[in-house]
């Protein structure tokens, strides 16, 4: 893709970014300055670049493409979702550390994550729009892809990465779930925390965060962060599976819209209710 095409498709992808930024900022009492949001957006763009490099690598060395080498399409979907969320999470944590002075509320976890997710989705959409245009021009299929990716896929990335950002913030700013004496670095006691989370899958989500109930003994920050990441990967995997699988030749992609709208609604209606518990 040449620079002119990149610029044109970038302009096409930009309006949805601005609309989502405005939507989420309107739900905040004290949104972050635009310079902070721009920095996080750039980190999101950077999080997509490894996939550009991988794509170029697989073009020249197709035998290295582990995704096509995996016999199970589900494993390929899971691996791809894991890699995307892992890279976005690493860049998000980098942004949190850089803007540490401004990261002190649970809303910050979601707001920071939204901008990283939008940066990633922005770059991803540019390449998808260019690919679709090259195969059929500005035909109805192009505009279907444009609308779906501008609304459904962008909201999907917001939800996936936003989930991780929300849990990351909860791990450090919710003393009724993660008491201060259990605050550790994200990777401290990693295998112990992973074992606890896998032994009781999504326990923190079901028992504490979703119903907003205190934890009697409290959880370590690492447990909450790992569970948040696994939940983000699970949601992303489900989203991609609905787009990929066609049981009995039935297209299930339409189910991705209620999925992301429901989870998005859960976040959107929790802003102020969460403040009373923070």
C-alpha positions as CSV (number, residue, x, y, z in Angstrom):
1,X,0.0,0.0,0.0
2,X,1.5,3.3,-1.1
3,X,1.5,6.5,1.1
4,X,-1.4,8.1,-0.8
5,X,-3.7,5.1,-0.3
6,X,-2.6,4.9,3.3
7,X,-3.6,8.6,3.8
8,X,-7.0,8.1,2.0
9,X,-8.0,5.0,3.9
10,X,-6.7,6.7,7.1
11,X,-9.1,9.5,6.5
12,X,-11.9,7.0,6.0
13,X,-11.0,5.3,9.3
14,X,-10.7,8.5,11.3
15,X,-14.4,9.5,11.8
16,X,-15.3,6.4,13.7
17,X,-12.3,7.0,16.0
18,X,-13.5,10.5,16.8
19,X,-17.0,9.4,17.4
20,X,-16.0,6.7,19.9
21,X,-13.7,9.1,21.7
22,X,-16.5,11.7,22.0
23,X,-18.9,9.0,23.2
24,X,-16.8,7.7,26.0
25,X,-15.4,11.1,27.1
26,X,-19.0,12.3,27.5
27,X,-19.5,9.7,30.2
28,X,-16.6,11.0,32.4
29,X,-16.7,13.7,35.0
30,X,-13.0,14.4,34.7
31,X,-11.6,13.1,31.3
32,X,-7.9,13.0,30.7
33,X,-6.3,15.9,28.7
34,X,-6.2,15.4,24.9
35,X,-2.4,15.2,24.9
36,X,-2.6,12.1,27.2
37,X,-5.2,10.5,25.0
38,X,-3.1,11.2,21.9
39,X,-0.1,9.6,23.5
40,X,-2.1,6.5,24.3
41,X,-3.6,6.5,20.7
42,X,-0.1,6.5,19.3
43,X,0.8,3.5,21.6
44,X,-2.2,1.7,20.2
45,X,-1.0,2.4,16.6
46,X,2.4,1.0,17.7
47,X,0.7,-2.1,19.0
48,X,-0.5,-3.0,15.5
49,X,2.9,-2.7,13.9
50,X,4.2,-6.2,15.0
51,X,1.3,-7.7,13.0
52,X,2.3,-5.7,9.9
53,X,5.8,-7.0,10.3
54,X,4.5,-10.6,10.7
55,X,2.4,-10.3,7.6
56,X,5.4,-9.1,5.6
57,X,7.5,-11.9,7.0
58,X,4.9,-14.6,6.1
59,X,4.7,-13.2,2.6
60,X,8.4,-14.0,2.0
61,X,8.5,-17.0,4.3
62,X,5.0,-18.7,4.1
63,X,6.4,-21.8,5.8
64,X,6.9,-19.8,9.0
65,X,3.2,-18.9,9.2
66,X,2.1,-20.8,12.3
67,X,-1.5,-19.8,11.9
68,X,-1.9,-21.7,8.7
69,X,0.2,-24.5,10.1
70,X,-2.2,-25.1,13.0
71,X,-4.7,-27.8,12.0
72,X,-7.4,-26.6,14.3
73,X,-9.0,-23.3,13.3
74,X,-10.1,-22.7,16.9
75,X,-6.5,-22.9,18.1
76,X,-5.6,-20.4,15.4
77,X,-8.4,-18.0,16.5
78,X,-7.3,-18.4,20.1
79,X,-3.7,-17.8,19.4
80,X,-4.4,-14.7,17.3
81,X,-6.7,-13.3,20.0
82,X,-4.1,-14.0,22.6
83,X,-1.3,-12.3,20.7
84,X,-3.4,-9.2,19.9
85,X,-4.5,-8.7,23.5
86,X,-1.1,-9.4,24.9
87,X,0.6,-6.8,22.7
88,X,-2.1,-4.2,23.4
89,X,-1.9,-5.0,27.1
90,X,1.9,-4.5,27.1
91,X,1.5,-1.1,25.4
92,X,-1.3,-0.1,27.7
93,X,0.8,-0.9,30.8
94,X,3.6,1.1,29.2
95,X,1.2,4.1,28.9
96,X,-0.1,3.6,32.4
97,X,3.5,3.7,33.7
98,X,4.3,6.8,31.7
99,X,1.2,8.6,32.8
100,X,1.3,7.1,36.3
101,X,0.5,10.4,38.0
102,X,-2.8,10.6,36.2
103,X,-3.8,6.9,36.8
104,X,-5.7,6.9,40.1
105,X,-9.3,5.9,39.4
106,X,-10.9,2.8,37.9
107,X,-12.3,4.9,35.0
108,X,-8.7,5.7,34.1
109,X,-8.1,2.0,33.4
110,X,-10.9,1.9,30.9
111,X,-10.2,5.4,29.4
112,X,-6.6,4.6,28.8
113,X,-7.5,1.2,27.3
114,X,-10.1,2.8,25.0
115,X,-7.4,5.0,23.4
116,X,-4.9,2.1,22.9
117,X,-7.7,0.0,21.4
118,X,-8.8,2.7,19.1
119,X,-5.2,3.2,17.9
120,X,-4.9,-0.5,17.1
121,X,-8.3,-0.7,15.4
122,X,-7.6,2.4,13.4
123,X,-4.5,0.9,11.9
124,X,-6.2,-2.5,11.4
125,X,-9.1,-0.8,9.6
126,X,-6.8,1.0,7.2
127,X,-5.4,-2.3,6.0
128,X,-8.8,-4.0,5.9
129,X,-10.3,-1.1,3.9
130,X,-7.3,-1.2,1.4
131,X,-7.6,-4.9,1.0
132,X,-11.4,-4.8,0.4
133,X,-11.0,-1.9,-2.1
134,X,-8.3,-3.7,-4.1
135,X,-10.7,-6.7,-4.5
136,X,-13.9,-4.9,-5.5
137,X,-13.5,-1.1,-5.4
138,X,-16.3,0.9,-3.7
139,X,-18.9,-1.8,-4.2
140,X,-21.6,-2.5,-1.6
141,X,-19.4,-5.1,0.1
142,X,-16.8,-2.4,0.7
143,X,-19.3,-0.2,2.5
144,X,-20.6,-3.2,4.5
145,X,-17.1,-3.9,5.7
146,X,-16.6,-0.2,6.4
147,X,-19.7,0.1,8.6
148,X,-19.1,-3.2,10.4
149,X,-15.5,-2.5,11.2
150,X,-16.2,1.1,12.1
151,X,-18.9,0.1,14.6
152,X,-18.8,-3.5,15.5
153,X,-15.1,-4.3,15.3
154,X,-14.0,-1.0,16.8
155,X,-16.4,-1.4,19.7
156,X,-15.1,-5.0,20.0
157,X,-11.5,-3.8,20.5
158,X,-12.7,-1.2,22.9
159,X,-14.4,-3.9,24.9
160,X,-11.6,-6.4,24.8
161,X,-8.8,-4.1,25.8
162,X,-11.1,-2.0,28.0
163,X,-11.8,-5.1,30.0
164,X,-8.1,-5.6,30.7
165,X,-7.7,-1.9,31.5
166,X,-10.7,-2.0,33.9
167,X,-9.3,-5.0,35.7
168,X,-5.8,-3.5,35.8
169,X,-7.2,-0.4,37.5
170,X,-9.4,-2.5,39.9
171,X,-6.3,-4.3,41.0
172,X,-4.8,-1.2,42.5
173,X,-7.7,1.2,43.3
174,X,-10.4,-1.1,44.8
175,X,-9.3,-1.8,48.4
176,X,-12.5,-3.8,49.1
177,X,-11.4,-6.4,46.5
178,X,-7.6,-5.9,46.4
179,X,-6.4,-4.6,49.8
180,X,-3.2,-2.4,49.7
181,X,-1.1,-5.1,51.4
182,X,-1.8,-7.4,48.5
183,X,-0.7,-4.9,45.8
184,X,2.3,-6.3,43.8
185,X,3.9,-5.7,40.4
186,X,1.8,-7.3,37.6
187,X,4.3,-10.2,37.1
188,X,5.1,-10.8,40.7
189,X,4.3,-14.4,41.8
190,X,3.0,-14.9,38.3
191,X,2.6,-18.7,38.3
192,X,1.1,-18.7,41.8
193,X,-1.5,-16.2,40.7
194,X,-2.1,-18.0,37.4
195,X,-2.7,-21.2,39.3
196,X,-5.2,-19.6,41.6
197,X,-7.1,-18.0,38.6
198,X,-7.2,-21.2,36.6
199,X,-8.3,-23.2,39.7
200,X,-11.4,-20.9,40.1
201,X,-12.2,-19.6,36.5
202,X,-13.6,-16.1,36.6
203,X,-14.2,-16.2,40.3
204,X,-13.4,-12.5,40.8
205,X,-15.7,-11.5,37.9
206,X,-18.7,-13.6,39.0
207,X,-18.4,-13.2,42.8
208,X,-17.1,-9.6,43.2
209,X,-16.7,-7.3,40.2
210,X,-19.9,-8.1,38.3
211,X,-22.2,-7.9,41.3
212,X,-19.9,-5.3,43.1
213,X,-19.5,-7.4,46.3
214,X,-16.6,-7.1,48.7
215,X,-14.1,-9.8,49.1
216,X,-13.7,-11.2,52.6
217,X,-10.0,-12.0,52.3
218,X,-9.1,-9.9,49.3
219,X,-7.3,-10.9,46.1
220,X,-3.8,-10.0,45.0
221,X,-3.5,-7.5,42.3
222,X,-1.8,-10.2,40.1
223,X,-4.9,-12.4,40.4
224,X,-7.2,-9.6,39.2
225,X,-4.9,-8.6,36.3
226,X,-4.5,-12.2,35.1
227,X,-8.2,-12.8,35.2
228,X,-8.9,-9.6,33.4
229,X,-6.5,-10.6,30.6
230,X,-8.0,-14.0,30.3
231,X,-11.5,-12.5,30.1
232,X,-10.3,-10.1,27.4
233,X,-8.9,-13.0,25.4
234,X,-12.0,-15.1,25.9
235,X,-14.3,-12.3,24.6
236,X,-12.0,-11.7,21.6
237,X,-11.9,-15.4,20.8
238,X,-15.7,-15.6,21.0
239,X,-16.0,-12.6,18.8
240,X,-13.7,-14.0,16.1
241,X,-15.3,-17.5,16.4
242,X,-18.7,-16.0,15.6
243,X,-17.2,-14.4,12.5
244,X,-15.5,-17.6,11.4
245,X,-17.7,-20.6,12.1
246,X,-20.7,-21.5,10.1
247,X,-22.4,-24.4,11.7
248,X,-24.9,-26.1,9.4
249,X,-24.0,-23.3,6.9
250,X,-25.5,-20.7,9.2
251,X,-23.6,-17.4,9.3
252,X,-23.4,-16.3,13.0
253,X,-21.5,-13.1,12.5
254,X,-24.7,-11.1,13.3
255,X,-24.3,-12.3,16.9
256,X,-21.2,-10.2,17.4
257,X,-23.3,-7.0,17.4
258,X,-25.4,-7.9,20.5
259,X,-22.3,-9.3,22.2
260,X,-20.3,-6.1,22.0
261,X,-23.4,-3.9,22.6
262,X,-24.3,-5.8,25.7
263,X,-20.8,-5.7,27.2
264,X,-20.4,-2.0,26.1
265,X,-23.7,-1.2,27.8
266,X,-22.4,-2.8,31.0
267,X,-19.4,-0.5,31.0
268,X,-21.3,2.6,29.9
269,X,-23.9,2.2,32.7
270,X,-21.3,1.5,35.5
271,X,-19.4,4.8,35.4
272,X,-21.0,6.6,38.3
273,X,-22.2,3.5,40.3
274,X,-18.6,2.4,40.6
275,X,-17.5,5.7,42.2
276,X,-19.4,4.9,45.4
277,X,-17.3,1.8,45.8
278,X,-13.9,3.2,44.8
